[in-house]
């Protein structure tokens, strides 16, 4: 079934979103330490 193979990369945008959120949080904490 081609549908099952197309359903595989569904987690990809979720992974990208998690990486973006973690990078934003680390950037915010870095800015907090730079500018108290």
C-alpha positions as CSV (number, residue, x, y, z in Angstrom):
1,X,0.0,0.0,0.0
2,X,1.4,3.4,-1.0
3,X,-0.7,5.1,1.7
4,X,1.3,3.6,4.5
5,X,4.6,4.8,3.1
6,X,3.1,8.3,2.7
7,X,2.0,8.2,6.3
8,X,5.5,7.6,7.6
9,X,6.9,11.1,7.8
10,X,4.0,12.4,9.8
11,X,6.3,12.7,12.9
12,X,8.8,14.9,10.9
13,X,7.0,18.3,11.4
14,X,6.4,17.4,15.1
15,X,10.2,16.7,15.5
16,X,11.0,20.0,13.7
17,X,8.5,21.8,16.0
18,X,10.1,20.3,19.1
19,X,13.6,21.3,18.0
20,X,12.4,24.8,17.2
21,X,10.8,25.1,20.7
22,X,13.8,23.8,22.5
23,X,16.2,26.1,20.5
24,X,13.9,29.1,21.3
25,X,13.9,28.2,25.0
26,X,17.7,27.9,25.1
27,X,18.0,31.2,23.2
28,X,15.7,32.9,25.7
29,X,17.7,31.6,28.7
30,X,20.9,32.6,27.0
31,X,19.5,36.1,26.5
32,X,18.4,36.2,30.1
33,X,21.9,35.3,31.3
34,X,23.4,38.0,28.9
35,X,21.0,40.7,29.9
36,X,20.0,40.3,33.5
